[in-house]
Amino acid sequence: MLSGVYKTLYELLIGQIAGERIFSDPMQTLAWGTDAGFYRLIPKLVIKAHTEDEVSIILKHCHELKIPVTFRAAGTSLSGQAISDSVLVVASDNWKKYEILDGGMRIRLQPGITGGRANIFLAPYGRKIGPDPASINAAMIGGIAANNASGMCCGTAENSYKTIHSLKLVFADGTRLDTADEESRNSFRKTHGKLLERISDLAVKVKENKELAGLIRHKYKMKNTTGYSLNALVDFSDPIDIINHLMIGSEGTLAFMSEITYHTVVEHAHKATSLMIFPDIEKACKAVTILKELDVAAV
């Protein structure tokens, strides 16, 4: 039985989102209380959002009522990012639109498409998306980008951070931003000027601190999907470009990503895998440094 702010939220949403897509009964919330990990949190409300308008409405009301929100696409992560004891917004159904751009050089995707499906769409062009997590045939684009999921072969050169072109975002107050659209960027500058100014100031401070900037550059040269993409503060100057890249790996804590456009990468027609046996660990390590200089996707 809902009470307090959750009851208020339910009453606000029931007239704006179809009731059959809002769940609060114990059986449904229990079923949504786990993901591919072994953790469990029972949400108070589960909402299957079907449009960007609905997400904006949900976030606006939750923001006003100070209610935490968690997003879920496929829920394949093993670390509990897609569970909540508050409000769980599910964006898998009805988020399947895509568009091939520039002859396959870019692809625009909604968050409910699996990475494997995206690659099927790109296959006729000899291209694929950069990220290649092991769960690519089950993981959806929303989670792949939100977790900066990478995989064995893309490393740091072809992950979501490096291959992102633009995002459509919905912020906690319901405001929307399309980072590829100049009109949207200008509108956001007018409504959220103070936020952008603070981001710019932070980026300047980080760049001026040579030791910190060097540490960040070094850290993000290595394969690492933990924490925010702080390298955006040293890689970019425009605060909207910084936001665009900070979203990667933010696990839904900064905004909802309703659409992502990727630069694609070459899908080689011929590939091979090799198993090499070495007599000792020292020789194996020396081989790794040699292979690093060659055109090898992963070692």
N, C-alpha and C positions, 0 to 999 in steps of 0.2 A: 504494500500500500504506500503510495507516494505521499510525502508530506513536505512542508516547508517550501524552500525555493524550487525543489524538483517538481512539486505539484504545480507551483506557479508557472514554471517553464512548460510543463505538459499542457496546461490550459492555454498558454500563449501560442504554442505550436499547433495544437490540434485543429485550429481553424485555417492553418496555412500549409500544413503538410498532411497528406492522406493518413488517416488513423491507423490503417493496416501496416504502415511502415514505421510506426512508433511503438516500441515494446517496453513494457514495465512489469509484466507478470513474471513471477519467480522462475517458471520453467524456461522461458525465453532468455531471461537475463543470465540464468545459470549456464545455458548453452553458449552464450556469447562471452562467458567469463574466462575463457582461455584461448590461446592461439597455438602456434606450433611449438612454443616453449612449454616448460613444465610449471609455470606460475599460474595462479588464479586470482583474479579480482572480479567481483560481481558488480556489474554496472547498475546504476539506478535506472537509467534510461538508455535504450538502444534506438538509434534513428538511422534508417536507410535513406540517405539523401540522394536525390536523383538529379538535381540541377545545381548550378552555381548560385542561383537565386535562393534556393533552399539552404545551402551552406551559409550564405550571407545572413539569412534570417536567424538560423540557429546560433551562429557565432555572436551576432548582435545581442540577442536575448541572453545568452550565457555570459557575455561580457558585462551586461548591465546587472545581472543577478550574481556575478562573481562565482560562476560555476565552472569548474575545470572540464575541459573537453579533450578527448583522445580520438585520433583518426585511425581508421583501418581500411586497407585495401584487401589483399589476400590473407594477411595475417600469418605469413610464412616465417617471420623472424623467430629466432630461438631465444631471444633475450627479453621478451615481455613488453616490447614497445607498443603492441597493439591491444592491450587490455586496460581496463579502467574500472575504478569503483565509483565513478561519477557518470559522465555522459560519454557514450561511445558512438561516434558518427561513422557509419560504414559507407564507403564510396567504391563499391565494386560493381553492383548492378547499374546499368544505364550510363556507365562511364566508359564506353567502348569506341568512341569516335577517333578517327585518325586521318591524317592527310600526308601524302608523300609530296615533298617539295623539292624543287631544283633537280629533277631527274634522279631522286633518291639521295641527294647529298644532305638533305635534312628530312626529318620526320616529325610531325606534330601529333602528340598522343595525349589522350585523357588517362587519368590514373588507374582505371579499371582494366586496362589491357595488359596481358602478361608480356614479359620480355620476349618469350619465345614467339608469340603471335606477331610482335613488332618485327622480329627478324624474318618471319614468313612473308610479311608485307614487303620487306626490303629485298628479299632474295632475288626477284627478277632483275634488280638493278646491280647485283653483285655487291650489296652493302649490308651492314648490320649496325645495331646500336653498339656503342663502346662497352658499356658494362656487361659482364658475362658471369653473374653469380651462379653457383651450382644449382640453385632453385629457379633458374630462369624460366622454365616451363610452367612454374606455378606462381612465382613471385610477380606481382603487378608493378607497373611503372611507378605508381605513387609511392610504394614502399622502396623500390629500387633507388629512386631519387632521394627520398626522405632519409634513407639509411646510408646513402652513398655506397650501396652494395656494388662490389666490383667483380670478384672472381679471380681465377688463377692467371688469366692471360692479359687482361686489360691493365693491370697494375695501377700506376698513377697517371699514365699518359693518356688513357682512353676511358677513364672513369666518368661518372656523371658530372663531376666538377669541371673536368677539362673539356667535355664535349657538349655541355649545355649551351644552347643558343638563347633561349628566353623562357619565361614562365608567365602563366596567369595565376594570380594569387588572390586569396581572400583573407584579410587580416582579422584580428580578434574583434574589432569594432564593426565588422561587416564591410569595410572599405575594400575595393578591388583595385588591382594593379596588373596591367599587361605590360611587362617590361620590354616587349617588342614594339609597342604602339606609342608613338611620340605624343599623341593627344592624351593618352592615359598617363604617361610619365609626367607631362606638364600639369595635369589635374592633380596628381598625387603630390607634386612639389608644392602646389598651392594649399592643399588640405593638410599635408603632413610635413611642412617645411621644417619645423623644430626637430622632428625625428631625423630627417635627412641631415640637418646641420650637426646634430650630435654624432651621427655615424661618420660624417666627414671629419669632424674634430678628432674622433677616436682613431680614424685611419691616419691622420696627420701625426698624432702622438706616437702611434706604433711605428710609423716610418722614420720618425725623428730619433727614436730609440734604436740605434743601430744594433745593439746586442739582442734586443727582443725581436727585431725584424729578421735578423740573421737566424735566430733560433726557430722562428716560425717557418722560414724558408727551408731550413734543414729538416725540420720535423715533417713537413708535408711533401718532401721529396720521397719519403719512405711510404710504403703501403700502410695506410692507417685510416680506419673509419670511425675512430672514437672522437666524440666531441664535435663542436661547431667548426665549420670551415674558416678558421681565423686567417688562413692565407688570403682570403678575399680582401682583408684589410691592407695587405702589402701588394697584392696583385692589381688592384683597381683603385681609381680615384673618384669616379662618379658614384655617389652613394646608392643610386638605384642599381648600378652594376654590382656594387658590393652586396646589396640585398639579394640580387639575382643568384649570387653564388653562395651567400650565407645560408640560403634555404637548403642547399644540398647537404645532407647529413644532419639536418636540424630535427629530424624525427617528429615533425609536425608541431613543434613547440613555438615556431615563429609565425607560421601562416599555413593555410590550406592551399595546396597546389592543385588547381583544377585543370591545368594543362601544362605540358612541358614540350618544348621543341628541342630536339637533339641535332647536332651535327653528327652524321653517320660516319662509319669507318669502313674500310675495304673488308669484304668477306672473301678471303682467298679461296679459289676454286680447288686448290690442291693443298692438303695439310698432312703432316705426319707427326707421330709421337714416338719418342725414343726412350728406352730404358737402358741406362748405363750403370755398370757395376764396377766399383773401385775397390782396391785392396785395403784402403784405410781412409779415415775421415779427412786427413790432411790433403791427400790427392783429390778427393771429392771437392773440397773447398777451393783448391786451386783451379779445378775445372770450371767451377761456378764463375770465378772472376774472368776467365777466358771467354766463356759462353756469354757473359754479360755484354761483351763488346761486339757480339755477332747479332744477326737478325733473328733472334729467338724470342718467341712470344712469352714463354715462361720456363723457369728452371726449378 
